[in-house]
Structure formats: C-alpha cells, structure tokens
Amino acid sequence: MATQKFYTGMTGKVMIDDKDIAYISNWSVDDTVEILDVPVLGQRYRSKVAGQTSWTASADGTVYFSDDSNHATLFTAMHDGKEIDCKFYLCDKSGEQVYFCGKGMIESLNIDLSAEDKGNISISITGADELKCSKVS
C-alpha cells in the first residue's frame, strides 16, 4: 500500500533575475488544460484530447521584501511586462519539500498599508511558460 502524503503550505517567493524579491505566505496556483473535441465522421460520440495548458497564480501575505529596492523591482517588472521566476512551496509532515515553478508575468500588484496594522501584498501572476513540479534537493 502506498504511503499517503498530506502537504501543507510553506512560504513562497517571487524571483526576478535569480534574486529573491518578495516572500509570500498565502498562495494559490490554478493549472488548466484545454480539452478539445475530436468529432469523427460517422460516430455518435465525440472523443476528447488534451490541448494547450496554462496557469495562473495569486499570492498574498504580509509585505516583506528582501531588500529596500525590491518593491520598485516588482513595480517595474509589472509595467515593463518582464517575466519573473515563481516558486510555490509545499511541505509534507516528514519535511520533504516540493514546489511548483514557472515563469510568469505580473498581472496586478496591490500593496495595502493601514495605520497601526501590518502591510499586506497581493500579486496576480499569469504563466508565461510551462508550470513544473519539482522536489527540493
């Protein structure tokens, strides 16, 4: 019988040019595949095949940048349409880590700062290439 693995979320990060820019605590990745109809003349039912894939991600958490210029780097990447490296981590109870990764483009960026409260950040990302799943070595 196979061992079941239950994963919990871990901090994710956004990278630009191999540099950690922002750390995030809540994230969601939506990986989709387009299902295509394949009608065959003379058959009553259509077959289905997998087509192109795409992904989107959203992330939010407390504003934490790894250095003082990183908020400007995120802003510039979004407005210049620059691809960013994204990694979204999972961890099982034994400590084994896996992550989803891919290049994406920032679709929206929201930073919310309230008086006497922590700052919050929300980022929406659209995938620009294949979403992969890898193990941390």
N, C-alpha and C positions, 0 to 999 in steps of 0.2 A: 504494500500500500504506500502510495506517495505521501511524502510529508507535506502538510499544508503550510503555506506561508501567509501570514497576515502582515500587511505593511502599514506603517504609519508615516505621516508626512514628516519631512525634515525641511530645514531652511533651504530655499532655492537661491539662485543667484543669476544676475544678468551680467554678461561679459561683453566688452567691446574691445576689439584688437587684443585678445588674450589677457585683458585686465579686468579684474573683478570690479564692477561698478556699484551694484546695489544688492543688498540681501533682502529676501522676502520671506514672510512666514506663512502666508496662505496662498495657495495656487491651485489652478485648475487647467488641465490640458484636454482639449477636445480633438481627437484624431478621427477623421472621417474618410470613407472611401465612397466614390460614386458608383452606384450599382446600375449597370447598363442592361437594357432589354435586348435580347437577340432573337427576333422573330424568324422562324423558319417556315418557308412556304409549305403549306400542306399540314402543318402541325397545329393542333388546337391551343397548346400552351407555349408561352414564350420561355426561353431559357434566360438565365441571368449570369452575368460575368462581372467581376470587379474591374473598375476603371481606375481613373486617377485618384490619388489620395491628397488630402490637405489637412492642415491642423491650425488651430488657434489656441492661444493660452491667455489666461488672465492671472494676475498676481497682485496681491496687496499685503500690506503689513505696516509696521512701524517704519518711518523714514529712517534709514540708516545707510549712509554712503560710506564707502571705504576710504575716501579722502574728500577734501573740500571742493574739488573741481568736478566731481562725478555727476552732480545734478545738471551741470552745464553740458557734460558729455552726453547724457541721456536726451536732453532737450535738442541738442544739435543733431544727434543720430536720428531722432524722430523727424525733424524738419528737413533734413537732407536726404531722407529715405535710405539711410545706411543700414545694412544688415548687421544684426547683433547675434552673438552666440548665447544660447539659452540652455540652462541645465536645471532640471526639476528633479529633486532627490526623493527617494523613498528608502525606508529602513525597516527590516524585519526585526523580530524580537531577539534574534541572535546577534544583531549588529551588522548583518550583511546589507550592503547598500547597492541599490540600482538607481539609475536615473534615465529620464527621457532627455534627449538633446537634439538640437537642430538650430539652424539659422532662421531668424525671423526679422520682421520689421515692426517697429513700434507704431501701433495704430492710434493709441491715445495714452496720455500720461496725465494723472491727476495727483497733485500733492495738496493735502488738506492740513493746515495748521490752525489750531484753535488755541485761544488763550488758556493757559493753565492745563493743557492737555498734550499728549504726545502727538507728534506729527504722523500722518498716515499717507501712504503712497498707494496708488492703483495704476497698473500698467496693463494695457491690452496689446497683445502681440499676434501678428498674422505670420504663419510659417512661410518661409521663402524657399525651403528645400525639404528633403525627407526628414521625418521625425524618426529618431532611432532610440532604442532602449539598450543600455549598456550596464555592465557591472563595474563598480569601483574596484580597481585592483590594488 
